Amino acid sequence: MSALSGTFPAGGKRPLLGLAASEIAALLPSSPAYTARQIRAFCFAGKDIDGMTSLSKSLRAALNEEYVANPVSVMRVYPSRDGSKKYLFSLLDGNLIEGVFMPHDYGNTLCVSTQIGCRMHCAFCASGADGLVRDLHFSEILGQVVAVNAAEGGSVKERAVTNIVLMGSGEPLDNYDNVMRFLDEVSAKDGLAVSERNISLSTSGLADRMKRFADSGRKVTLSVSLHSPFDEERSKLMPVNRKYDIATIIDAAKYYFKRTGRRVIFEYTLIAGVNDTPACAEKLASLTRGFPSHVNLIRLNPTDASLRRPTEDAAKTFLTRLSALGVSATIRHSFGEDVEGACGQLRRRVIAESGKGGDGEGGGTHEERKRKGSKFTTA
Ligand code: SF4
């Protein structure tokens, strides 16, 4: 089993999903090599071990003793009026995570989580406030995609999940090795064969890791959560800015473009009176000038805290200002607002309703992410 971080219950079952055929073959020394390839394919198709009917009963029974196919189970699905669906998943250790399935004209996007909780402590994100619980193992990131693809009627060849965004719970570049292995497996020809160009990874701006990622040769779209063009303000919203200031992040974003040829996306959540001023538009334009990039504007959702959502007109005015300054930008629609689309809200509510506490029991408040109603894109 992989030495990558991410925990499974001690003495509990281990996941087969995402293991290379050679790794599966090593677990089954007395089976022919093609059996390992079959098992790998079954796992990506969303089969559980009992559903791998071309395997002998005795082999299935032996596998069932120690393994599961997918360590991620769909616990509940919450459809939204806008067509998106919020998925609540349970993990082998009882922890809960969330994903959002969003249908588009061009395909269907799934937003996945990469950690339970987060150590970045962004002011608008309750997950940050409660800290990191643990990294997700690559099979747990992959498991979200496989589970939703199967639940939505997709297969390996005709995928229901065509696009993936790593914008759920967690900072993907803080769980670097598992996320890289996830990217390799989800895009593998004998995996789900999702093109790297259809995958976006969102970061709070870990500049060193952004450069390392650029050097890795992958062609994934990089999104950087900026949220303010001024260091003082951004540091209040995102403490990570004290380590990697805006100039350092922009430098890393330019490097990412230089190495990959992929334009960088900047996520910018508009907060009334905080970061939607003409001065902010001008500073944002000066930062993003000179290299291919795009700014996604997202209006903050109604919140129970002090930060206010700008009106639609105010957002349009900000967009017009940016456009006049030569910035490529759009206002992005938020999905699933009626089903607690912001990451962590649903999980938090379900845990509260179940009255559970403690991480190992799927409880605790560590993953109280994006402040209630807020719609920040996860870094
Ligand atoms: S917004 Fe992203 S980086 Fe910030 S605390 Fe939340 S999950 Fe972590």
Boltz pocket constraint, residues with backbone or C-beta under 6 A from the ligand:
constraints:
  - pocket:
      binder: B
      contacts: [[A, 117], [A, 118], [A, 119], [A, 120], [A, 121], [A, 122], [A, 125], [A, 127], [A, 128], [A, 129], [A, 168], [A, 169], [A, 170], [A, 171], [A, 203], [A, 204], [A, 369], [A, 370], [A, 376], [A, 377], [A, 378], [A, 379]]
      max_distance: 6.0
